[in-house]
């Protein structure tokens, strides 16, 4: 099959039979900020003088 001057091996796949599910909503803004800062080696990035969790 040729499309736009390029030879394609087959038609594009169709995903209409693929089951769809939503596992949950997105994370809240800042929910993982402390973990990411720690992973990047920037634990002092969030030092504000008060404890936070999240």
N, C-alpha and C positions, 0 to 999 in steps of 0.2 A: 504494500500500500504506500502511496506517495502523498505527502501533505506538505504544502509550502516548499516544494523543491527538495524535501528530505524524505528519504525512504524510512518508513516506520515498520517495525516487525509485525505489528498487529494493531487492531483498534484499541483505543484506550480502555482500561478496565472500568467496569461499572460497579459501584459500591452500594447500590440500592438495597441489596439483601444483607448488608452488614448490620448487625444489631447495634443500636445506639443506646448509650446510657450516660447519665450524668451522676458522677460520684458525690459531688458536693460543690458548694460555691467556692469562689476564690478566697485566698487567705486575706485577712484584714491588712490594710497598709501598716507596715512596720512590724508585723507579727514575727518575722524571722530576722529582723535587723541585727539583733544581738548575736545570733548564731552565725550569721554571715560575717559580721565584723570579727568575731573570734576566729572563724575559719581563715579569713584573710590576714590574720595576725594583727588586727587593729582593735584589741579589746578596750583600749582607752577612748575609742571614738565616741562612745555613748556616756562618758563620765559627765554627769550633770549634778552630782552631789546628793541624789536621792535614788533609792532602789526602785527598779521597775521590773515587772515580769511580763512575759508575753511571748 
